[in-house]
Amino acid sequence: MSDPQYLAGTPLFPQAKYVREIKPSLPAEAFQPARSRLLWIPVHLAIIVTAMTAIARGWLPWPAVPLLSIAIGLGFACLTFVAHEAMHGGVIRNKRIKYAVSWLGLLHFGLSPRLWAAWHDRVHHANANLVDDPDMYPTLTEYRGSARIRFFVDAFSLGCRRWRGGLSLVLGFTVQSAHQLIAAERRGFLTRRQRRIAIGETLVAIAIWGTLAALVGFVAFWWMFVMAHVVANIVVMSFILTNHALSPRVPVNDPLITGLSVTVPRWFEWLTLRFGFHVEHHLFPAMSTRHAHLVRAQLVARWPERYQTMPLGTALGALHRTARIYKDDTTLVDPRTGAEFPTLMPRARALDAQRSAVVDVPLRHDAPAASAA
């Protein structure tokens, strides 16, 4: 066995180590598809269709329309979480049904399941916070060497107390999906033929929503889709950004170092299919997050000093205050001011006092002995 690699004095373990040690302690049913998750689809579709019809036909007074828009947006976001789990195989194993569920769940974003499977399932999960991760924020060298990177980071990224960074919540998943589609062939995610099919699937989605806009008119479409689309982006991106953007760059895919699980109120955890259990998901991506609490219990029992979690609101606040450019693997820097911020890192109990100030907020842990900075 090769010697372990270290990051800031912390040993890095490959995903396989955690899986090998945890899996025997998990029940066999945890690895079976959670087919009942499919019941969420008709529920959310019924809410979306009913709310859209109410807006188009003027069933309710206009002050109620924004509430309907929020309901549609939440339905869009929750369908995205169903699609995410389904594409990983946590809901259904039949490829055609899985693809159909994912297409429906990603339709509002115009995101091809073919692209999502390549970009997220295959590339991101194998390279989380490594140099080849398509979701990784740039290094200082990359930032200085590219006007395009500087523009997008300075104008849209959440960080450095820039309130305009909220745009990455409002539009982030839509913009990122379009960018990945444009770059898919160049980056090797898709072949030329696969990319053409993915573009075709995106154009079909655009045609569907464009037809709806023509049928209902601008004002109704603004509320039933555009503003709902913003709500869906905010919900989805709140989780996506907090899952990895506070963590270090690494040479080894160690999910406990590269990921952060976030906690939300129990009702919202239920509604979003426990998407906040993200460290757990990266260890067992094909497992339905219905069983993620079992994985969390094992992590807290075995590696309490490595497992990192905090409330979603606290993580978003940390993103707002810190920078998104990597000066080095464990240091984030604001290129405009030179201000530096440590990334989240597990800490040994002996180093608690030295590292307690990271991102100015404590991490919540599920065991008294567990803490991280």
C-alpha positions in Angstrom: 0.0 0.0 0.0 1.3 3.5 -0.9 2.0 6.0 1.8 -1.0 8.4 2.5 -0.9 11.9 1.1 -1.3 14.9 3.4 -3.0 18.3 3.1 -1.9 20.8 5.8 -0.9 18.0 8.0 -4.2 16.1 7.6 -4.0 12.6 6.0 -6.1 12.2 2.9 -8.1 8.9 2.5 -9.6 7.8 -0.8 -13.3 7.3 -1.0 -12.8 3.5 -1.1 -11.4 3.4 2.4 -14.5 4.9 4.0 -16.8 2.7 1.9 -14.9 -0.4 2.7 -15.1 0.3 6.5 -18.7 1.5 6.6 -20.5 -0.7 4.1 -20.5 -3.9 6.3 -22.3 -2.0 9.0 -25.2 -0.8 6.8 -28.3 -2.9 6.2 -28.8 -4.5 2.8 -32.0 -2.6 2.2 -30.0 0.7 2.2 -28.6 -0.3 -1.2 -31.9 -1.0 -2.8 -33.6 1.6 -5.1 -36.1 3.8 -3.2 -38.9 3.4 -5.8 -41.5 5.2 -3.7 -39.5 8.4 -4.5 -41.3 8.2 -7.9 -44.5 9.2 -6.2 -43.0 12.7 -5.7 -43.3 13.3 -9.5 -47.1 13.3 -9.8 -47.4 15.3 -6.6 -45.1 18.1 -7.8 -46.5 18.0 -11.3 -50.0 18.4 -9.9 -48.9 21.4 -7.9 -47.1 23.0 -10.8 -49.8 22.4 -13.4 -52.6 23.6 -11.0 -50.6 26.8 -10.0 -49.7 27.6 -13.6 -53.4 27.1 -14.7 -54.5 29.4 -11.8 -52.1 32.1 -13.0 -53.0 31.8 -16.7 -56.8 31.8 -16.0 -56.7 34.4 -13.2 -58.4 32.2 -10.7 -56.9 34.1 -7.7 -56.3 37.8 -7.1 -53.0 39.2 -8.2 -51.5 39.5 -4.7 -51.6 35.7 -4.5 -49.7 35.2 -7.8 -46.2 35.5 -6.3 -47.1 32.8 -3.8 -48.2 30.5 -6.7 -44.9 31.4 -8.4 -42.9 30.3 -5.3 -44.9 27.0 -5.2 -44.1 26.3 -8.8 -40.4 27.1 -8.2 -40.3 24.8 -5.2 -41.9 22.1 -7.3 -39.2 22.7 -10.0 -36.4 22.4 -7.5 -37.8 19.3 -5.9 -38.2 17.6 -9.3 -34.5 18.4 -9.8 -33.7 16.6 -6.6 -35.7 13.6 -7.8 -33.9 13.6 -11.1 -30.5 13.8 -9.3 -31.2 10.8 -7.2 -32.8 8.9 -10.1 -29.8 9.5 -12.4 -27.5 8.1 -9.8 -29.6 4.9 -9.6 -31.0 5.5 -6.1 -34.6 5.4 -7.3 -34.8 3.1 -10.3 -32.2 1.0 -12.1 -34.0 0.6 -15.5 -32.0 2.9 -17.8 -34.9 4.1 -19.9 -37.2 4.9 -17.0 -34.3 6.5 -15.2 -33.6 8.7 -18.2 -37.2 9.6 -18.6 -37.5 10.6 -14.9 -34.4 12.7 -15.2 -35.5 14.4 -18.4 -38.8 15.4 -16.8 -37.0 16.5 -13.6 -34.5 18.7 -15.4 -36.9 20.0 -18.1 -37.4 23.4 -16.4 -33.6 24.0 -16.5 -33.4 22.8 -20.1 -30.6 20.5 -18.9 -30.0 17.3 -20.9 -29.8 14.2 -18.7 -27.1 13.0 -21.0 -25.0 16.0 -20.2 -25.9 15.8 -16.5 -24.8 12.2 -16.3 -21.4 13.0 -17.8 -20.7 16.3 -16.1 -22.0 15.5 -12.6 -22.2 11.7 -12.2 -19.1 10.7 -14.0 -16.7 13.7 -13.8 -17.6 15.7 -10.7 -18.1 12.7 -8.5 -14.7 11.2 -9.5 -12.8 14.4 -9.1 -14.5 16.5 -6.4 -12.3 19.5 -5.6 -9.5 18.0 -7.7 -8.0 19.9 -10.6 -10.3 18.1 -13.1 -13.5 19.0 -11.2 -15.8 21.0 -13.6 -17.4 22.7 -10.6 -14.2 23.9 -9.0 -13.5 27.6 -8.5 -10.2 28.8 -10.1 -6.8 29.3 -8.7 -5.2 32.8 -8.4 -3.0 32.0 -11.5 -6.1 31.0 -13.5 -7.9 34.1 -12.4 -5.0 36.4 -13.4 -4.5 34.7 -16.7 -8.1 34.9 -18.0 -10.3 37.9 -18.5 -13.3 35.7 -18.8 -12.7 34.0 -15.5 -12.1 37.4 -13.8 -15.4 38.7 -15.2 -17.5 35.8 -14.0 -15.9 35.6 -10.6 -16.0 39.3 -9.9 -19.4 39.9 -11.3 -21.3 36.8 -10.2 -19.6 34.7 -7.6 -20.9 34.6 -4.1 -18.1 35.9 -1.8 -16.0 38.9 -0.5 -19.2 40.4 0.9 -20.4 41.4 -2.7 -24.1 41.4 -2.6 -24.2 41.1 -6.4 -22.8 37.6 -5.8 -26.4 36.7 -5.1 -26.7 36.4 -8.9 -24.9 33.1 -8.6 -27.9 31.9 -6.5 -30.6 33.5 -8.8 -29.1 32.3 -12.1 -26.3 29.9 -11.2 -27.6 26.5 -12.2 -29.0 27.8 -15.5 -25.8 29.6 -16.4 -23.6 26.6 -15.3 -25.7 24.2 -17.3 -25.4 26.3 -20.4 -21.6 26.6 -19.9 -21.2 22.9 -19.5 -23.2 22.2 -22.6 -21.0 24.6 -24.6 -17.8 23.1 -23.2 -18.8 19.4 -23.1 -17.0 18.3 -26.2 -13.9 20.3 -25.6 -13.6 19.1 -22.1 -14.2 15.5 -23.1 -17.5 15.0 -21.2 -19.4 14.1 -24.4 -18.5 13.0 -27.9 -19.5 15.3 -30.8 -22.6 13.1 -31.5 -23.6 13.0 -27.8 -23.2 16.8 -27.5 -25.5 17.2 -30.6 -28.1 15.1 -29.0 -27.8 17.0 -25.7 -28.2 20.3 -27.6 -31.3 18.8 -29.3 -32.7 17.9 -25.9 -32.1 21.4 -24.6 -33.7 22.9 -27.7 -36.8 20.7 -27.2 -37.1 22.1 -23.6 -36.7 25.7 -24.9 -39.4 25.0 -27.5 -41.8 23.7 -24.9 -41.4 26.7 -22.7 -41.5 29.0 -25.7 -44.8 27.5 -26.8 -46.2 28.0 -23.3 -45.1 31.7 -23.3 -46.8 32.2 -26.7 -50.0 30.7 -25.4 -50.3 32.5 -22.0 -48.7 35.8 -22.8 -45.8 37.7 -21.2 -47.2 38.6 -17.8 -48.5 35.2 -17.0 -45.4 33.5 -18.3 -43.3 35.9 -16.2 -44.9 34.6 -13.0 -45.5 30.9 -13.9 -42.0 30.3 -15.3 -39.5 33.1 -15.1 -39.9 33.9 -11.4 -40.5 30.3 -10.6 -37.3 29.5 -12.4 -35.5 32.0 -10.1 -36.9 30.3 -7.0 -35.7 26.9 -8.3 -32.2 28.3 -8.9 -32.0 29.7 -5.5 -33.1 26.5 -3.8 -30.8 24.2 -5.9 -27.8 26.5 -5.8 -28.0 27.1 -2.1 -27.1 23.5 -1.6 -24.7 23.1 -4.6 -22.5 26.1 -3.6 -22.3 25.2 0.1 -21.5 21.5 -0.6 -17.9 22.1 -1.9 -17.1 25.8 -2.3 -15.8 26.3 1.2 -13.5 23.2 1.0 -9.9 22.9 -0.1 -8.4 21.7 -3.4 -7.0 18.2 -3.0 -4.9 15.6 -4.8 -7.0 12.7 -3.5 -10.8 12.4 -3.7 -11.5 12.3 0.0 -15.2 13.1 0.5 -14.8 14.1 4.2 -12.2 16.7 3.2 -13.7 18.0 -0.1 -17.4 18.1 1.1 -19.7 19.7 3.6 -23.0 18.4 4.7 -25.6 21.1 5.5 -28.6 20.9 7.8 -32.0 22.4 7.3 -35.3 22.2 9.2 -36.8 18.7 9.2 -39.7 19.6 6.9 -37.3 21.1 4.3 -35.0 18.2 4.6 -37.9 15.9 3.8 -39.1 18.1 0.9 -35.6 18.3 -0.7 -34.9 14.5 -0.4 -32.1 15.1 2.1 -29.9 16.7 -0.5 -27.9 18.4 2.3 -26.4 15.0 3.3 -23.8 15.6 0.7 -20.7 14.0 2.2 -22.8 10.9 2.7 -24.0 11.1 -0.9 -20.4 11.3 -2.3 -19.5 8.1 -0.4 -22.5 6.2 -1.7 -23.8 8.0 -4.7 -26.1 5.2 -5.9 -27.7 4.9 -2.5 -31.0 6.8 -1.9 -30.4 9.7 0.5 -33.4 8.2 2.4 -30.7 6.2 4.2 -28.1 8.9 4.5 -28.7 9.2 8.2 -27.3 5.7 8.6 -24.1 6.7 6.8 -23.9 9.9 8.9 -24.1 7.9 12.1 -21.1 5.7 11.0 -19.1 8.8 10.0 -19.7 10.5 13.3 -18.8 7.3 15.2 -15.6 6.5 13.3 -14.2 9.9 12.1 -15.8 12.6 14.3 -12.9 15.0 13.8 -13.1 14.7 10.0 -16.8 14.8 9.4 -18.0 18.4 8.7 -21.5 19.8 8.8 -23.2 23.1 9.6 -26.6 24.7 9.1 -27.3 25.8 5.5 -27.8 29.5 6.5 -24.4 29.5 8.3 -22.7 28.0 5.3 -24.2 30.6 3.0 -23.0 33.3 5.4 -19.5 31.9 5.2 -19.7 31.9 1.4 -20.7 35.6 1.5 -17.8 36.6 3.8 -15.0 34.6 2.2 -13.3 34.5 -1.2 -13.7 32.1 -4.1 -10.2 32.2 -5.5 -7.6 29.6 -4.4 -4.2 31.2 -3.5 -3.1 27.6 -2.6 -4.9 24.4 -1.7 -6.1 25.5 1.7 -6.2 29.3 1.3 -8.9 31.4 -0.4 -7.9 35.0 -1.4 -9.6 38.1 -2.6 -7.4 39.3 -5.5 -8.6 42.9 -5.2 -7.7 43.3 -1.5 -5.3 40.5 -0.7 -7.6 39.3 2.1 -7.1 35.6 2.8 -9.4 33.0 4.3 -8.7 29.4 5.4 -10.8 26.7 3.8 -12.7 24.3 5.9 -10.4 21.6 7.3 -10.9 18.9 9.9 -8.8 19.6 13.0 -7.1 17.4 15.5 -8.2 18.2 19.1 -4.7 19.4 19.9 -5.0 22.1 17.3 -8.4 23.4 18.3 -7.2 26.7 19.6 -5.1 27.5 16.6 -7.7 26.8 14.0 -10.9 28.0 15.7 -11.3 31.2 13.6 -11.8 29.6 10.2 -14.6 31.4 8.3 -15.6 33.1 11.6 -18.3 30.5 12.3 -18.5 27.2 14.2 -19.4 24.1 12.5 -22.3 22.0 13.8 -21.5 18.4 14.5 -23.6 15.5 15.5 -21.2 14.4 18.3 -19.7 16.5 21.1 -16.2 15.4 20.2 -16.5 16.4 16.5 -15.5 19.8 15.3 -13.9 21.3 12.2 -12.7 24.6 11.1 
